């Protein structure tokens, strides 16, 4: 026996899917310093672990956030790191809803360059701040995924020593939208 789906149920589901796509389509993230699909400059390379960059975070700007956004979070993630779980380079929580950009080097340890109320989370380098690119020498270029999340809460409460994975869980539990771009970086042998 075949069940018949009512046309109005299909129509409601289709409208919901279309409105979600339209809402997500208007939310965008950009950087004047790093081009989507491009190669990141050496200034964003980590200074340590055999890397010798300036360990700076790029300026980021976003627009078109979904209705109901009460705060933002920003992450930078390398899915190509040879760890089995990727590598978290930067996680920022509790960016106020009226803020739509982060200045250059907002990821400095200590958070002095972050907007009031925002805070860095401990990343896989072991500190709370932005840790730059540092793929293994001679490895294929790694992808670095920059994402801004629009959140339905004013604040995400995590312990001061929370891991990036815990912060990521809380971000995803509270997101109403996200916008991303990806850039690459590699180190020749």
C-alpha positions as CSV (number, residue, x, y, z in Angstrom):
1,X,0.0,0.0,0.0
2,X,1.3,3.4,-1.0
3,X,0.7,6.5,1.2
4,X,-0.2,9.6,-0.6
5,X,1.4,12.9,0.5
6,X,-1.0,15.8,0.6
7,X,-0.2,18.6,-1.9
8,X,-0.3,21.3,0.8
9,X,2.3,19.5,2.9
10,X,4.6,19.4,-0.1
11,X,4.0,23.0,-0.8
12,X,4.8,24.0,2.7
13,X,8.0,22.0,2.7
14,X,9.0,23.5,-0.6
15,X,8.3,27.1,0.6
16,X,10.4,26.4,3.7
17,X,13.3,25.1,1.7
18,X,13.2,28.0,-0.7
19,X,13.0,30.6,2.0
20,X,15.9,29.0,3.9
21,X,18.0,29.0,0.7
22,X,17.1,32.6,-0.1
23,X,18.0,33.7,3.5
24,X,21.3,31.8,3.3
25,X,22.1,33.2,-0.1
26,X,22.1,36.8,1.1
27,X,24.5,36.1,4.0
28,X,28.1,36.6,2.8
29,X,31.7,36.7,4.2
30,X,34.6,38.5,2.6
31,X,38.2,39.6,3.3
32,X,40.2,42.2,1.4
33,X,43.4,40.4,2.4
34,X,42.4,36.8,1.4
35,X,40.5,36.0,-1.8
36,X,38.0,33.2,-1.8
37,X,39.6,30.3,-3.7
38,X,43.0,32.0,-3.7
39,X,46.3,31.4,-2.0
40,X,46.8,33.0,1.4
41,X,49.8,35.4,1.9
42,X,52.7,34.2,4.1
43,X,51.9,36.9,6.7
44,X,49.0,34.7,7.8
45,X,51.4,31.8,8.5
46,X,52.0,30.7,12.1
47,X,55.2,31.6,13.8
48,X,56.3,28.3,15.3
49,X,56.1,24.5,14.6
50,X,58.7,25.1,11.9
51,X,56.7,28.0,10.3
52,X,58.0,31.5,10.2
53,X,55.1,33.8,9.3
54,X,53.6,36.8,11.2
55,X,50.7,34.8,12.7
56,X,48.1,37.5,11.9
57,X,44.4,37.1,11.5
58,X,42.9,38.8,8.4
59,X,40.3,41.5,8.4
60,X,36.8,39.9,7.8
61,X,33.5,41.6,6.8
62,X,30.1,40.1,6.6
63,X,26.6,41.3,5.4
64,X,23.1,40.0,4.9
65,X,22.7,38.2,8.2
66,X,19.3,36.4,8.7
67,X,16.5,38.0,10.7
68,X,16.7,37.0,14.3
69,X,20.5,37.2,14.6
70,X,21.5,38.1,18.1
71,X,25.3,37.5,17.9
72,X,28.0,36.1,15.7
73,X,30.8,33.6,15.9
74,X,33.8,33.2,13.6
75,X,35.9,30.1,12.9
76,X,38.8,29.1,10.8
77,X,39.3,25.4,10.2
78,X,41.7,23.3,8.2
79,X,40.0,20.0,7.2
80,X,43.2,18.8,5.6
81,X,45.4,18.7,8.7
82,X,46.8,15.2,9.2
83,X,45.1,14.6,12.5
84,X,42.1,12.6,11.7
85,X,39.9,15.5,12.9
86,X,41.2,18.6,11.1
87,X,42.7,21.6,12.9
88,X,41.0,24.6,14.5
89,X,43.0,27.8,13.8
90,X,40.6,30.4,15.2
91,X,37.3,30.5,17.1
92,X,35.7,33.8,18.3
93,X,32.4,33.8,20.3
94,X,29.9,36.4,21.4
95,X,30.5,39.0,18.7
96,X,27.6,41.5,19.2
97,X,24.9,41.6,16.5
98,X,25.7,45.2,15.6
99,X,29.2,44.3,14.6
100,X,29.7,43.2,11.0
101,X,33.5,43.1,10.7
102,X,36.7,42.2,12.5
103,X,39.8,44.3,12.0
104,X,43.2,43.0,10.9
105,X,44.8,40.9,13.8
106,X,41.6,40.7,15.8
107,X,42.8,37.2,16.7
108,X,45.8,38.4,18.7
109,X,46.2,36.5,22.0
110,X,44.5,38.4,24.8
111,X,41.7,39.6,22.7
112,X,42.6,43.3,22.7
113,X,41.6,43.8,19.1
114,X,38.2,42.1,19.4
115,X,34.9,44.0,19.8
116,X,33.7,44.5,23.4
117,X,32.1,41.3,24.7
118,X,33.7,39.0,22.1
119,X,36.3,36.4,23.1
120,X,38.7,34.0,21.5
121,X,38.5,30.3,22.3
122,X,41.4,27.9,22.8
123,X,42.4,26.5,19.4
124,X,44.4,23.4,18.5
125,X,47.7,25.2,19.0
126,X,46.8,25.3,22.8
127,X,46.0,29.0,23.2
128,X,43.0,31.3,22.9
129,X,43.6,33.4,19.8
130,X,44.3,33.0,16.1
131,X,46.9,30.4,15.1
132,X,48.0,30.9,11.5
133,X,48.5,28.4,8.7
134,X,51.2,25.9,9.1
135,X,50.7,22.8,6.9
136,X,53.4,20.2,6.9
137,X,56.3,21.1,4.6
138,X,55.9,19.5,1.2
139,X,52.3,18.5,1.8
140,X,49.7,19.5,-0.8
141,X,48.2,22.9,-0.1
142,X,45.6,22.8,2.7
143,X,42.2,24.4,2.6
144,X,41.3,27.0,5.3
145,X,37.6,27.5,5.8
146,X,36.6,30.9,7.1
147,X,33.1,30.9,8.5
148,X,30.9,33.5,10.2
149,X,27.8,32.1,12.0
150,X,24.7,34.1,12.8
151,X,23.4,33.0,16.1
152,X,20.0,33.0,17.8
153,X,21.4,33.8,21.2
154,X,23.2,36.9,22.6
155,X,25.9,34.8,24.3
156,X,27.4,31.4,24.2
157,X,28.6,30.3,27.6
158,X,31.5,27.9,27.6
159,X,34.3,27.4,30.2
160,X,37.4,29.6,29.9
161,X,39.4,26.6,28.8
162,X,36.8,25.2,26.4
163,X,38.0,23.4,23.3
164,X,37.2,24.6,19.8
165,X,35.2,21.4,19.4
166,X,32.9,22.3,22.4
167,X,32.6,25.8,21.0
168,X,31.7,24.4,17.6
169,X,29.0,22.2,19.1
170,X,27.4,25.2,20.9
171,X,27.7,27.4,17.7
172,X,25.9,24.8,15.6
173,X,23.2,24.3,18.2
174,X,22.4,28.1,18.0
175,X,23.0,29.0,14.4
176,X,20.4,30.6,12.2
177,X,22.7,31.0,9.3
178,X,26.3,30.8,8.1
179,X,28.6,32.2,5.4
180,X,32.0,30.9,4.4
181,X,34.8,31.2,2.0
182,X,37.9,28.9,1.5
183,X,41.5,29.8,0.7
184,X,44.6,27.6,0.4
185,X,48.1,27.6,1.7
186,X,51.0,25.2,1.3
187,X,54.7,25.1,2.1
188,X,57.2,23.8,-0.4
189,X,59.7,21.2,0.6
